[in-house]
């Protein structure tokens, strides 16, 4: 995959992006410009300073006592990098291939919903930043900006679509058709969120952004979903919202975010959209056998996201998955769950090289990325760091976070004696 270490870098390689990034930061610093924080905790704090209490709770919180979030981070420290010296490397090649596309680095943006909580330009700012670097972005099912608008902003840059399988097969088919039409190159079916987890930070505020019409853009712009708003809901009626001092804010949020004419906004459709969403959002009754239905209705590579158990990885292969994604949803679903990096070796062994293995949950820096790649991951999804960058500095913040991740990964590889991703293997890490 890589060029000779003494020869020119691959055309698609970052080459010396790490060193160039260092120079860029220091030169700007000499001119009096402070960069976005590069230390993960400082970056999170910069975001917290500008976010509302409920926004911070939703974006930064996890399930239960957040022990899964803690374990995601602690587990990385149990794997140590073992550098090799005098490797004669002048440039590093980070390029890799995924879903038929040559990527500049083994990194993609994991899907995160309700990005309007972080910044007013939300998904659109993220799409522009990702496209400027050629880094794939996974559009969230719970986006604040439609996949079509984001795709338009990305040009021919790679993108994926994350799907929550709702109770409406017709709506699922519509989402699939739209994802294909706007150039998505893979479908990430999220398995670990058949319903919301127990998230105390949100619960203690009584805050669920969807009730204010947030994160519903994929739905409210969908023709199938919009037709359904005038139909009666199946099953028992949804509970009526409690009337109180927050009611005007909730109703105004629903009205303001609903797309349409003033007449449509004042007709009750915004509230109907929220109620319909709550009734169709997820489908806990799904089984492995249901995957055949999905396979028949899309030509996109199917990635099963949320795999932690080796048995599930093997079953994913049996049911035609084109890739598996190790993930515990960033610790947001099951408190006390296995860390993603802890689960990775077992999944890698079960898959045995038959399909790509992706991973997310807990990644904060380039050294974390290196460890996952050394253990066999094909590519790494990053989430909260770029969300914090978005909150702190909008599109520029996302771009800076991604550039820093790529730079740190490249420098870690160079300083560890790895000229390309093929050289990043089990011998470069050790569990302690």
Secondary structure by P-SEA (a helix, b strand, c coil): cccccccccccccccaaaaaaaaaaaaaaaaccccccccaaaaaaaaaaaccaaaaaaaccccccaaaaaaaaaaaaabbbbbbccccccbbbccccccccccccccccccccccccccccaaaaaaaaaaaacbbbbbbccccccaaaaaaaaccccbbbbbcccccaaaaaaaaaaaaaacccccccccccccccccaaaaaacccccccccccccccccaaaaaacccccccccccccccccaaaaaaaaaaaaccccccccccaaaaaaaaaaaaccccccccccaaaaaaaccccbbbbcccccaaaaaaaaaacccccccccccccccccccccccaaaaaaaaacccbbbbbbcccccaaaaaaaaaacccbbbbcaaaaaaaaacaaaaaaaaaaaaaaaaaaaaaaacccccccccccccccc
